[in-house]
Amino acid sequence: MNIRAVIVEDSRLARNELKELIKLHDDLELVGEAANVDDGVELIEKESPDLLFLDINMPEKDGFDLLELLDEVPITIFNTAYDEYAIKSFEYNALDYLLKPVSNKRFDMALEKVREKMSHRSNESAATTKLTKQSQIFIKDGESCWLVKISDISMFEIVGNYTRVFFDDKKPMLYKSLNQVEEKLPDDSFFRANRQQIVNTDYIENVVPWFNGKLKLTMKNGEEVEVSRRQSYIFKDKMSL
């Protein structure tokens, strides 16, 4: 298993220390580094790394701001000189929290957690059975129930820890996360537009250029969806001849 990692850290010394630790592990590959949040977001969107070593205190925007800007968040290990953010870091689903300076032993322990998590994800992915357009899913929201064909669903959208399902004129809640839903959807007809929404490409009525290289989709039911910059590039490639 090869683990592709990036570092987002404003201190050159701290970046160099992490790079020396990374060199000690044959299965860990550093694919890029950035000194601030904006460059970090661009790097992560370009490289799609498995692992992110992230500082918290950086100029203008901090590490938490960076995570909120991403559509897909890599496995994250915070690397900071302060222990006051430890609880908040785990609210952002960080895998680990390293205090500078990081010892070889502590780094090894964190990396072992990464290996276990990636192995677990790989096993889950192998066990996941994909739905087809003709598959049906059962949805119960309150006292109402539906058996809905996948091809009749125009969009899925995050609402807290759950997912809203759009079909016909209905918008019931599905008590699964959007990531859980995405794993089972057919790739040929569903597309992750941004962190909050997955759209059925058969229901896209119109596509227009939007700000900063983004796209805006208008769905057949009138809903408008803004595609993130990274996903806009992928959408253009996927939908082109």
Order of alpha helices (4+ residues) and beta strands (2+ residues): beta-alpha-beta-alpha-beta-alpha-beta-alpha-beta-alpha-beta-beta-beta-beta-beta-alpha-beta-beta-beta-beta-beta-alpha
